[in-house]
């Protein structure tokens, strides 16, 4: 069952192997399920080291305490809003523009986090939400 779910997620959000954005998929508890190779390059951590970890370890400002993703009123899931947040990886602490979206696979809520370098491709200052 898990392989089928992973295949559906993979097909839905990683249609092209070389995306410009880093992509993380998390469950409703905020655990990283999948990430693309762009995330690895951006933060300097391997996908195998990130998967299963709380996303708050990587992006400390994304969730308050044990609050599930998308429930914290500071950062509700909204696919049209980018926020400047810090991410911490093997390469140290860096600032990224991050967008949080919610979707469902087989009835289970999942969260898609897209990361891009500030001012990178597709960046629109007017759509960047203040932290």
Secondary structure in CASP SS format (residue, H / E / C, confidence):
PFRMAT SS
TARGET T0000
AUTHOR 0000-0000-0000
METHOD secondary structure of the structure
MODEL  1
X C 1.00
X H 1.00
X H 1.00
X H 1.00
X H 1.00
X H 1.00
X H 1.00
X H 1.00
X H 1.00
X H 1.00
X H 1.00
X H 1.00
X H 1.00
X C 1.00
X C 1.00
X C 1.00
X C 1.00
X C 1.00
X C 1.00
X C 1.00
X C 1.00
X E 1.00
X E 1.00
X E 1.00
X E 1.00
X E 1.00
X E 1.00
X C 1.00
X C 1.00
X C 1.00
X E 1.00
X E 1.00
X E 1.00
X E 1.00
X E 1.00
X C 1.00
X H 1.00
X H 1.00
X H 1.00
X H 1.00
X H 1.00
X H 1.00
X H 1.00
X C 1.00
X C 1.00
X C 1.00
X H 1.00
X H 1.00
X H 1.00
X H 1.00
X C 1.00
X C 1.00
X C 1.00
X E 1.00
X H 1.00
X H 1.00
X H 1.00
X H 1.00
X C 1.00
X C 1.00
X C 1.00
X C 1.00
X C 1.00
X C 1.00
X C 1.00
X C 1.00
X C 1.00
X C 1.00
X C 1.00
X C 1.00
X C 1.00
X C 1.00
X H 1.00
X H 1.00
X H 1.00
X C 1.00
X C 1.00
X C 1.00
X C 1.00
X C 1.00
X C 1.00
X E 1.00
X E 1.00
X E 1.00
X E 1.00
X E 1.00
X E 1.00
X E 1.00
X E 1.00
X C 1.00
X C 1.00
X E 1.00
X E 1.00
X E 1.00
X E 1.00
X E 1.00
X E 1.00
X E 1.00
X E 1.00
X E 1.00
X E 1.00
X E 1.00
X E 1.00
X E 1.00
X E 1.00
X C 1.00
X C 1.00
X E 1.00
X E 1.00
X E 1.00
X E 1.00
X E 1.00
X E 1.00
X E 1.00
X E 1.00
X E 1.00
X E 1.00
X C 1.00
X C 1.00
X C 1.00
X C 1.00
X C 1.00
X C 1.00
X C 1.00
X H 1.00
X H 1.00
X H 1.00
X E 1.00
X E 1.00
X C 1.00
X C 1.00
END
